[in-house]
């Protein structure tokens, strides 16, 4: 079965009958987990098993970056905020790069062992000190440090067998407004963005398997938010940067997406601009509207091919990780770092 263009969320710890019907819809190509979908490791295994029995090829994702954005806690290694790796880099670059690689490997290994295909990470935004929603999720305020640490983390993800998805293209860290609740506007010129926020994406476009654009408007470049802008996604990301992977929309239920209109309008705008898969979360009525609107949508075979590359074909077991000295050593390191104050 092909991969549909829609990624949806779930209500709780187990599938409802309505969700079983939704997951069976061929337009649904992915599921994203939130904290409300996790009680303990055994429940997560059961939920993933139920989903896979319905759709073996469906993509299962989560936001599991570390710090305040780690959906699974109990039974998982606490991942420090990426800013802590940035702080370590200023003192000891070699140790920071090694730990970033190890962080990616461990984070991916744990998620893969529980049947998750990928996490939406790493964050490639810069921390300008103005955006609370980004803040310590970013490695650093300096693009060269973000690039080097993200590169190492991506290598760790790939070593474990997990795709890497960078966000939020071309950069969300400069604006104070939170796109979950507002429509952020970044008034800088393209040259200013290119010289700063865009640098990590430019450097890492060839290594990333996925990229998620920001619900931010850059009016000096294009009047539409990046996720609805063919200029940003096709001209800059695809043609100029040569990105070959999957473009995910950010959640179309966020306030930053409302400028595009109804859910139907948002879905069409994102796909037309160049997104391969759109996320519709925390609004089941909106998700159903999108699925109805896309019933006859001519979904791109190229997008389906890109999405198929994100499927994971080899996973560690939880038992093998528990018996792995490297895993236990890194877990101890990360737990200690997570408890440290910045």
C-alpha positions as CSV (number, residue, x, y, z in Angstrom):
1,X,0.0,0.0,0.0
2,X,1.2,3.5,-0.8
3,X,1.9,6.2,1.8
4,X,-0.8,8.7,2.0
5,X,-0.1,12.4,2.6
6,X,-1.7,12.9,6.0
7,X,-0.2,12.3,9.5
8,X,-2.8,12.2,12.4
9,X,-2.7,12.0,16.1
10,X,-4.5,9.7,18.5
11,X,-6.7,10.4,21.6
12,X,-5.2,8.2,24.2
13,X,-3.4,5.0,25.3
14,X,-5.2,2.7,22.9
15,X,-7.0,2.8,19.6
16,X,-10.7,3.7,19.5
17,X,-12.9,2.1,16.8
18,X,-13.1,5.4,15.0
19,X,-9.3,5.6,15.0
20,X,-9.0,2.1,13.5
21,X,-11.2,3.3,10.7
22,X,-9.1,6.4,10.2
23,X,-5.8,4.5,10.2
24,X,-7.2,2.2,7.5
25,X,-7.9,5.2,5.3
26,X,-5.2,5.1,2.5
27,X,-4.8,8.9,2.7
28,X,-3.4,8.4,6.2
29,X,0.3,7.7,5.9
30,X,1.5,8.5,9.4
31,X,0.6,8.7,13.1
32,X,2.3,11.0,15.6
33,X,2.4,10.2,19.3
34,X,2.0,12.8,22.1
35,X,2.5,12.5,25.9
36,X,-1.2,11.6,26.2
37,X,-0.4,8.4,24.2
38,X,2.2,7.1,26.6
39,X,1.6,5.5,30.0
40,X,4.4,3.0,30.3
41,X,6.6,0.9,28.0
42,X,4.2,-2.1,27.9
43,X,1.2,0.1,26.9
44,X,3.3,1.7,24.1
45,X,4.3,-1.7,22.7
46,X,0.7,-2.7,22.7
47,X,-0.4,0.5,20.9
48,X,2.3,0.2,18.2
49,X,1.4,-3.5,17.7
50,X,-2.3,-2.6,17.2
51,X,-1.4,0.1,14.6
52,X,1.0,-2.2,12.8
53,X,-1.6,-5.0,12.5
54,X,-3.8,-2.5,10.7
55,X,-1.2,-0.9,8.6
56,X,2.3,-2.5,8.7
57,X,3.8,0.2,6.5
58,X,2.4,3.3,8.3
59,X,5.0,5.8,9.6
60,X,4.9,6.3,13.4
61,X,6.6,9.4,14.7
62,X,7.0,11.5,17.8
63,X,8.5,14.7,19.0
64,X,11.3,13.4,21.2
65,X,14.1,16.0,21.1
66,X,15.1,16.0,24.7
67,X,14.7,18.6,27.4
68,X,11.1,19.9,27.7
69,X,10.2,18.2,24.4
70,X,10.4,14.5,25.3
71,X,7.0,12.8,25.0
72,X,8.1,9.5,26.6
73,X,9.6,9.7,30.1
74,X,9.1,6.7,32.4
75,X,11.2,3.8,31.1
76,X,13.2,6.0,28.7
77,X,16.5,7.7,29.2
78,X,16.1,11.5,30.0
79,X,17.6,13.4,27.1
80,X,19.1,16.8,28.0
81,X,18.0,20.0,26.3
82,X,20.3,20.5,23.2
83,X,21.5,23.8,24.7
84,X,23.4,21.8,27.2
85,X,25.4,20.1,24.4
86,X,26.0,23.6,23.1
87,X,27.3,24.8,26.4
88,X,29.6,21.7,26.6
89,X,30.9,22.5,23.1
90,X,32.2,25.9,24.3
91,X,34.3,24.1,27.0
92,X,35.2,20.9,25.2
93,X,34.2,20.7,21.5
94,X,35.5,17.1,21.1
95,X,33.5,15.7,24.0
96,X,30.4,17.6,23.0
97,X,30.5,16.2,19.4
98,X,31.1,12.7,20.7
99,X,28.2,13.0,23.1
100,X,25.9,14.5,20.4
101,X,26.6,11.5,18.2
102,X,25.9,9.2,21.2
103,X,22.8,11.1,22.0
104,X,21.4,10.6,18.6
105,X,22.3,6.9,18.6
106,X,20.7,6.2,22.0
107,X,17.6,8.3,21.4
108,X,17.0,6.5,18.1
109,X,17.8,3.1,19.5
110,X,15.3,3.4,22.3
111,X,12.5,4.7,20.0
112,X,13.2,2.1,17.3
113,X,13.1,-0.7,19.9
114,X,9.5,0.3,20.7
115,X,8.4,0.4,17.1
116,X,8.7,4.2,16.4
117,X,10.1,5.1,13.0
118,X,11.5,8.5,13.7
119,X,11.5,11.6,15.9
120,X,11.2,15.1,14.6
121,X,14.8,16.0,15.4
122,X,17.2,17.7,15.4
123,X,16.1,21.3,16.0
124,X,18.3,23.5,13.7
125,X,17.0,26.8,14.9
126,X,19.3,29.4,16.4
127,X,18.7,30.6,20.0
128,X,18.6,34.4,19.8
129,X,17.3,34.7,23.3
130,X,13.9,36.1,22.1
131,X,11.9,32.9,21.3
132,X,10.6,31.0,24.4
133,X,9.2,28.3,22.3
134,X,12.6,27.5,20.8
135,X,15.0,28.6,23.6
136,X,17.0,25.7,25.0
137,X,15.7,23.4,22.3
138,X,18.4,25.0,20.1
139,X,22.0,23.9,20.4
140,X,23.4,27.4,20.2
141,X,23.0,31.0,18.9
142,X,25.9,30.4,16.6
143,X,25.1,28.7,13.2
144,X,28.5,26.9,13.0
145,X,28.0,25.3,16.4
146,X,24.4,24.3,15.6
147,X,25.7,22.8,12.4
148,X,28.5,20.8,13.9
149,X,26.4,19.4,16.8
150,X,23.4,18.6,14.7
151,X,25.7,16.9,12.2
152,X,27.0,14.6,14.9
153,X,23.5,13.9,16.3
154,X,22.3,13.1,12.7
155,X,25.2,10.6,12.4
156,X,24.1,9.0,15.6
157,X,20.5,8.7,14.4
158,X,21.7,7.2,11.2
159,X,24.0,4.7,12.9
160,X,21.0,3.4,14.8
161,X,19.0,3.2,11.6
162,X,16.7,6.1,12.1
163,X,15.9,8.9,9.6
164,X,16.7,12.5,10.7
165,X,14.2,15.4,10.3
166,X,15.5,18.9,10.8
167,X,13.3,21.8,11.8
168,X,12.0,24.6,11.6
169,X,13.1,25.7,8.1
170,X,14.4,28.4,7.4
171,X,14.6,29.3,11.1
172,X,12.1,30.0,14.0
173,X,14.5,31.3,16.6
174,X,14.6,35.0,15.7
175,X,10.9,35.8,16.4
176,X,9.4,36.0,19.9
177,X,5.9,34.9,18.8
178,X,5.0,31.2,19.3
179,X,3.5,29.8,16.1
180,X,1.4,27.4,18.2
181,X,-0.7,30.4,19.4
182,X,0.2,33.3,17.1
183,X,1.3,34.1,13.6
184,X,5.0,35.0,13.9
185,X,6.5,37.5,11.4
186,X,10.2,37.7,10.8
187,X,11.0,41.0,9.0
188,X,14.6,40.3,8.1
189,X,15.9,40.3,4.5
190,X,16.7,37.0,2.7
191,X,20.4,38.0,3.0
192,X,20.2,38.3,6.8
193,X,18.4,34.9,7.1
194,X,20.8,33.3,4.7
195,X,23.8,34.5,6.6
196,X,22.4,33.2,9.9
197,X,19.4,30.9,10.4
198,X,19.6,29.2,7.0
199,X,23.2,28.1,7.4
200,X,22.6,24.8,9.3
201,X,19.9,23.8,6.7
202,X,22.2,24.7,3.9
203,X,25.1,22.7,5.3
204,X,23.0,19.6,6.3
205,X,20.4,19.4,3.5
206,X,22.3,16.5,2.0
207,X,22.3,14.5,5.2
208,X,18.7,15.1,6.4
209,X,16.0,12.6,5.5
210,X,13.2,15.1,6.3
211,X,12.7,18.8,7.0
212,X,9.8,20.6,8.7
213,X,9.2,24.3,7.7
214,X,8.2,26.9,10.2
215,X,4.8,28.5,10.4
216,X,6.6,31.9,10.2
217,X,6.0,34.7,7.6
218,X,9.2,36.3,6.2
219,X,7.5,39.2,4.4
220,X,10.7,40.5,2.8
221,X,11.0,37.1,1.1
222,X,7.5,35.8,0.5
223,X,4.0,36.8,1.9
224,X,3.1,33.2,2.9
225,X,4.5,31.3,5.9
226,X,7.4,29.1,4.9
227,X,5.2,25.9,5.0
228,X,2.8,27.4,2.5
229,X,5.4,29.0,0.3
230,X,6.5,27.4,-3.0
231,X,9.4,29.9,-3.1
232,X,10.8,28.6,0.2
233,X,10.1,25.0,-0.3
234,X,10.6,24.5,-4.1
235,X,12.9,27.3,-5.1
236,X,15.1,27.5,-2.0
237,X,14.9,24.1,-0.3
238,X,14.6,21.8,-3.3
239,X,16.4,23.7,-6.1
240,X,19.0,25.9,-4.3
241,X,19.8,23.6,-1.4
242,X,19.3,20.4,-3.3
243,X,17.2,18.7,-0.6
244,X,15.9,15.3,-1.7
245,X,14.1,14.1,1.4
246,X,10.6,14.5,2.8
247,X,9.1,17.9,3.5
248,X,6.6,17.7,6.4
249,X,4.2,20.5,7.2
250,X,4.2,21.6,10.8
251,X,0.8,21.0,12.5
252,X,-2.0,22.6,10.4
253,X,-3.9,23.0,13.7
254,X,-1.5,25.6,15.0
255,X,-2.4,29.3,15.0
256,X,0.5,30.0,12.6
257,X,-1.3,28.0,10.0
258,X,-4.7,29.8,10.2
259,X,-3.6,32.5,7.8
260,X,-4.1,30.0,5.0
261,X,-7.8,29.7,5.8
262,X,-9.9,26.6,6.5
263,X,-8.4,23.2,7.1
264,X,-9.2,22.3,3.5
265,X,-7.4,25.5,2.3
266,X,-4.4,24.8,4.6
267,X,-4.0,21.3,3.3
268,X,-4.2,22.2,-0.3
269,X,-1.8,25.2,0.2
270,X,0.8,23.1,2.0
271,X,0.7,20.3,-0.5
272,X,0.7,22.7,-3.5
273,X,3.7,24.6,-2.0
274,X,5.7,21.4,-1.9
275,X,5.0,19.5,1.4
276,X,5.0,15.7,1.0
277,X,3.1,15.0,4.2
278,X,0.9,17.3,6.3
279,X,0.3,17.0,10.0
280,X,-3.2,17.6,11.4
281,X,-3.2,17.2,15.1
282,X,-5.4,18.0,18.2
283,X,-8.5,18.7,16.1
284,X,-10.3,15.6,14.9
285,X,-13.0,17.6,13.1
286,X,-10.3,19.4,11.2
287,X,-8.6,16.1,10.3
288,X,-11.8,14.7,9.0
289,X,-12.3,17.8,6.9
290,X,-8.8,17.4,5.4
291,X,-9.4,13.7,4.6
292,X,-12.7,14.5,2.9
293,X,-11.1,17.4,0.9
294,X,-8.2,15.2,-0.3
295,X,-10.4,12.3,-1.4
296,X,-9.6,13.0,-5.1
297,X,-6.3,14.7,-4.6
298,X,-3.7,13.5,-7.2
299,X,-1.0,12.6,-4.7
300,X,2.5,12.8,-6.2
301,X,4.2,9.4,-6.9
302,X,7.5,11.2,-6.1
303,X,6.2,12.1,-2.6
304,X,5.2,8.5,-2.1
305,X,8.6,7.4,-3.0
306,X,10.2,9.9,-0.6
307,X,7.9,8.8,2.2
308,X,8.7,5.1,1.6
309,X,12.4,5.8,2.3
310,X,11.5,6.6,5.9
311,X,10.4,3.1,6.7
312,X,12.7,1.3,9.1
313,X,13.7,-2.2,8.3
314,X,15.9,-3.2,11.2
315,X,15.4,-2.5,15.0
316,X,17.2,-3.4,18.2
317,X,15.4,-5.1,20.9
318,X,15.0,-3.7,24.4
319,X,16.8,-6.7,25.8
320,X,19.8,-6.1,23.5
321,X,20.1,-2.5,24.6
322,X,19.9,-3.4,28.3
323,X,22.8,-5.8,27.7
324,X,24.9,-3.3,25.7
325,X,27.7,-1.6,27.7
326,X,27.8,1.3,25.3
327,X,24.0,1.9,25.8
328,X,24.3,1.9,29.6
329,X,27.3,4.1,29.6
330,X,25.6,6.8,27.4
331,X,22.4,6.5,29.4
332,X,24.2,7.3,32.6
333,X,26.0,10.3,30.9
334,X,22.8,11.7,29.5
335,X,20.8,11.3,32.8
336,X,23.5,13.1,34.7
337,X,23.6,16.0,32.1
338,X,19.8,16.2,32.1
339,X,19.9,17.0,35.8
340,X,22.5,19.7,35.5
341,X,21.5,23.4,35.4
342,X,22.4,25.5,32.3
